[in-house]
Amino acid sequence: MRRTDGLILAAALAASLAATAAEPDPAASWSDRLASQVIAWRRDLHQHPELSNREFRTAAIVAKQLRALGLEVRTGIAHTGVVAVLKGDLPGPKLAIRADMDALPVSEAVELPFKSTVRAQFNGQSVGVMHACGHDGHTAMLLGIATAMAGMRKDLHGQVMFIFQPAEEGAPPGEQGGATLLRSEGLFADFKPDAVFGMHVVSWLNAGTVGVRSGPAMAGSDTFELVVHGRQTHGAMPWNGIDPIVTAAQIVTAAQTIVSRRLNIGLLPAVLTFGTIHGGTRFNIVPDRVQLQGTLRTFDAAMRGQAIDALRAIAEHVAMANGASAELTVPVGASNPVLVNDPALAARVKASITHALGAEHVVEPPVWMASEDFAWYEKDAPVVYFFVGATPAGADAARAPSNHSPQFFLDEAALHVGMQAMLQASLDYLGARQ
């Protein structure tokens, strides 16, 4: 080879390498390209929220977009779930990515051009409906991720299942729903994932920040119902009856010692909360019964059992001391396991997100006492679930209205961050970036 030809070839190779190095990662370029569309999807979904197992409009929008991408789409699973599979042209593993679609019975208090004014029936009451937990953002981001991956099909390794799940917040009374129903109806019958990824926007992180934690990340949850039985009488003559209202009040007070005095929360945290008390129909009648409902959050099976046993003992003995009786029910179907991120997989995902966003934008958060039915997917494959900051940069995230608040606010900058983070983690897992 002549020296001149060698110099020309070397220069061409250097120019090619420089151009390649200057190209943004596909995750970044696709997130930039789809940013406005993802925001538009999110705003539309936010303005038209739907409660658990009633996500009919949302599911139709999702299915239409996925079919337009040429994906295999399954609808009607777990009532309103939508599932699609994308097959890359290159060999690789199987990955499932999940987003939830349902809203909450909350009346929105944030003034937005796309504020929800929707009302619906919930537990026999007319309620406002709001995406107070950010599931509109989750759905919009996963639609963007599916669109990006479909556009990369010829360079995509492996296969991806996109899961748009209904009823993450829990099915209405008397119904089944969510991850457990999806799984029982054969979600993974023909697609066995090697891993399942998920993410959640959170008010306790600022937009631009992503939290990834190895090991336990979110608490296991139990819903409990406690019924106190007394004897009805006139309110002016309580000695002629047995007052379940006073008894219930004493049980609630005594139960506060379970976490503060019975459980070793120096090892792992726990929370016991009463959320509803219903009893009586008139101001001057002592009723026959009072019904209480609440939630228990734990990270350890032994502590969970200890707390349930202590609650039952307190309820029964306090009731007995008052001449009443108490029945505690902890339905298995209303429980979620502890969400545990697979340590090895979490390390890979954290490295990918750090590559995408920079180390200064990635943190390891503390365990979160909230619960997620995403944890049920651990029964099928290793999982990683990470958190995307939703509170505007510069604002005090510790004081921001929390998820489920009527004042919950999602900074839409979080949509770009979450989509890029999930895209990068997914592409790296599938083998697109070696």
N, C-alpha and C positions, 0 to 999 in steps of 0.2 A: 504494500500500500504506500502511495506517495505521502510525504509529510503533509502536503496541502490538504489531501483528502482526509487524512487523520484529524487535522485541526478542524475541518468543516464538520466531520462526524461528531467530534467531541463537543463542539459548540452547539450542534443540534441537540445532542443528548442532554447537555446542561440546560438548554432552553426548555426542553421537554420536562425535565425534572423540576425546574423552577416553576413552570406553569402548573404542574401537578401539585406542587407544594402550596401554590397560591390558591388552588381551588378549595372552597369551603367544604367541610364534611357534608355528605348528603343530608344528615339530620338537620344541620343548620340551614342549608339552602332550601330544603322542602318546608321547614317551619316558617321561614321568611315568606316563601311563595304563598303559603296557605293561611297566613296569619289573619287576613281580613275575612276570609271565608269562615274560619273557625269562630271568629268573633260574631259574625252574622248568624251562624247556627246557634251559638250560645244565647244570643239575645232573643232569637225566636223561641227557643225552648224555655227561656226564663219567663217570657211573657205568657206562655201557655203551659204552665206546670200541671202535672197529673200525679195523683196519689198512687200508692203501691197497688199493683195488680190492675191498674186502670190506665196504664201508659199507652193508650191506643194511638193517639196522634203522634207521639214521640216515636213509637215503634214503626209506624208507617213511614215517617221521614227517614229514619235510619235505614230501613229495608230498601227504600227507593234509591238512596244514595249508594248503598252497597251493591245493588244490582247494576246500577249505572257503571260501576267499576269493573263489572264482569265477574263478580265473585259468586261462589255457591252460597246461597242464602237460605237459612231455615227460620221460619217465623212460628209464633204460637207456642213456643216451648215455655213452660212455666207461666202460662197465661199470655203474657205479652213480650216474652223474651225474643231477641233477634240474635242469631249466630251466623257468622260467615267465615269461610275458609279461603285463604289465599295460598296458592301453591307457587313457590318460586321456581325459576328455571334451573337452579343449581341445587345440588344435594345439600342436606343439612338437617338440623334437629327440628322438632315441632314445639312451637311456642304458643301459648294462649295469653291474650291480653284482655282484661276485663274492665268495663266501665258500668256504673249503675245509672239508672234513668229516672227513678222516682223522686217526687217532691214530698213536702211535709204539710201537715195541717196547721200552717202558720200564716198569719196575715202580714204581708210585707209592709214594713215601716220605712223603707228606704225610697226616697223620691228619685226615680229613674225614668227616662223616656220610655223604657220597656218594662216598667214596673208591672208586677202581676196584680190583676184585679179579679182573678179567678176565685170562684167559690164552689164548694162541693159538699157532699154529705160524708161525714165521718163519725162512726159510733152513734148514729142517729141524730147528729147535730149538723147544722150548716156552719161550715168553717171556711176561712180563707185558705188558699193554697199557695205555697211559695217554695222556690228552690233555695231553701235556707241552709242547705248543706253543700251546695256547689255541684250537685250531680249534673246540672245542665252543662257546666264546664267540663266535667268528665266525659259526657257523651260527645260533646263537640270536639274535644281533643282526640278521642279515639276515632271519630269520623275522619279527622285530619290525618291521623296516623295511618288509617286504612287507605286513604287516598294517596298518601306519599308512598306507601309500600307497594300499592298496585302500580304506581308509576315507575317503580324500580324492579318490577317483576323479573325482567331478564337478567338482572344482576343479583337477585335475591336468593339467598341460601335457605333451604328448608321450607317449612310451611308455617303459617300463622293463622290461629283462630281468633277472631274478634268476637268477644262476648259482650252483648249489651243486655245487662241484667235488670229485671224488674225487682221491686219490693226489697231492696236492701234494708230499708228502714223497718221492715217487718210487715208481714201480711195482715190484712184486716182481720178482726176477730172471726173465728169460724172458717178461715181460709188458710191454705198453705201458699208459700211463695219463696222467692229469693233463691240463694245459692243451693239450699238443700233440695228444693223442688227441681231446679235445673238438673242437678246431679241425678236425682231419682228418675227423671224422665229421659236419661240417656245422653246428657251433654257430651260426655267423652266416650260414648259407646264405639264410635268409629274413628275417633281422633284422640290418641293417647298422648297428652302433652308431656314433654320433657321438663317443662317449667311453666309457671303461671305468674304473670306480672300484673300489678295493679298500682294505682296511685290515688291520692286524695288531696284536694286543696284544703288548707287549714288556715284559720285566722291567726294562730299563734306563731306563724312565721311571716316575714315580710316577702312581698313579691320579689322574685329574683333569687330566692333561697330555696334549696331543696334539702330535705332531711332524709337520710338513709340510716337505718339502724339494723345491726346484726342481732339475731336472736329474738326474744320476746319484744314485740313492738306495740301491740294493742291488747287490752285485757279480754279475758273470757267473760261472758255475760250470762246471767240467769235472770229471767223475769219470774217474779213470785206473786202469788195471790193469797191473801190472808182474810178469812171470813170469821168475824166474831159474832157468836150467837148469844142474845140476851132474851129478855121477856118484855114485851110491849106493855106500857102503862101510861097513865096520864102524867104529864110533866109536873103537875102540882103534887103528885103523890108517888115519887120515885121509889119509895120503900115497898110499893106493891109490885114492882117489876125488877128486872136486872138490866142495868144500863150498859149497852155495848159501846156507846160513844165514849164514856169515861174509861171503860176497859181498853178500847182501842188507843186512846190517848196515852194511857200508861204503858201499853206495849210499845208504841212508837218511841217514847222516852227511854224505856229500859233497853230497847234494841240498840241505842246509840253506844252502849258499852261493848257491843260485840267487836267492833273494829278498834275502839280506843282501849279496851281492856282484855279482850280474849285472844286476838290475833297478833302474832309477832310481825308487825308491819315494818320492823327494822330489817327484815329479810326481803319482803316483797310487799308492795302496796295493795290495799283493798278498799272498796267503797260499798256501803250499804245505804240505799236511798229509798224512801217511801215517796211515790209520785202522785198517788191518788188516794182519797178517802171519800167514800160515799156511804151515807146513812141518814135515815130519817126523811120524813115528808112534810112535817109541820112543826112549828116552833114549840108547841106545848104537848108533844107526844114523844115519849121515849120509845125508840123503834125496837124491832125484834133483832135486827142484824146490822152490822157495818162491814163493808167490803174495802179492803186496802190492797193496793198494788204497788210494786216497787221493783228495784233492780239491784243485783249483787254483781260486783266486778272484782275479779281475782286473777292472779297469775299462777296459782298453784292448786292442784287438785285436792291436796290435803287441807289447805286453808279454806277452799270452797266448801268441802264437806263439813268442816268445823263450824263455819259461819251458818250454814243451813241448819245444822243440828242445834246450834245455840239459839237461832231465831225461833225454831219450833218449840224448844224448851221454854223460852221466855214467854212466847205467846200462850202456850197451854197453861203454864203455871200462874201467870198473871191473870188469865181468864178464870182459872179455877179459884183463885183467891177472891175474885169478885162474884163468884157464883155463876159465871158465864162459861162458855166453851169456845175454843178456837181451832180452826182447821187451816193448815198451811199447805199450799200446792205449788210445786215447782215444775211446770211442764217441760219435758225434754225438748219438745219441738220449738220452744221459745228461747233456747240457749245457743250460744256461740262459743267455740273453743278459743283459747288464747291464740292470737295471731303471731306466729313465730317465723321470722325471716330466716331462711336457710343461710348459715354463716358463710359458706364458700360462695354461694350465688350472690349474696348481699355484697360481698367484697368485690365481685366482678361488676355488679351493677353500679356500685359507688365509684369505682374506677372509671367506668364509662361516662357517668354523669359529670364527674370531675373533668374528664377530657372535654366534654361538651361545654360546660359552663365556667370552668375554672375552680380551683380549690377554695377560693374565698367565698364561693356561692354554695358550697356543700357542707352540711353540718351533720353531726350525729345527735339526734334529739333524744330526750328522755322517753321512757315508756309513756304511752298515752292511755288514760283510763277509759276512753271511748272504746266501743266494741264494733267489730265488722264481721259480717257473715262471709267475707272473702276468706276468712280463716278455714272454712270448710274445704276449700280447694287444696289445702295441705294434705288431705286424704288421698289426693290423686297425683300430686307431683310437688317437688320443691317450689316454694313461692318466695317472691320478694314484693313488698308493698312499701312505697315511699311517699313522702309528704311534700306538697308543693305550696310555698307561701302564697297567701291571698291578700294580705293586708298591704296597702300602698307603702312603698319604700319611704322611709323617714318617719312614718307613724309608729306609735308605740304598740307593737303587736300584743304585748301582755295586757293591754287595756282594750283591745279591739273587741267588738261584739263577737261572741263565739259562734261557731257552727250551730245551727238550730235556732239562733236568735232571729226575731223579726227584723233586726237591724244588721244582720250579716251582710257584708259587702265583699264582693270578689273583684279585685283589681284585675282587669283583663290582660295586663302584662303577664299574669300568671299563666295564661293559656299558651303563650308562645314558649315560656320556660318549661312548662310541663310537657308539652308536645315534643320539644327538642330533647328533653331528658329521656323520655320514654322511647323515642325513636332511636336515639344513640344507644341506649341500653339494649334495645331489641335487636338492632342491626349487629351490634357487637356479639351478642349471644348467638345469633344465627350464623355469624362468621363472615359478615361483610367487611369488617375491619380487622385485619390480622396483625 
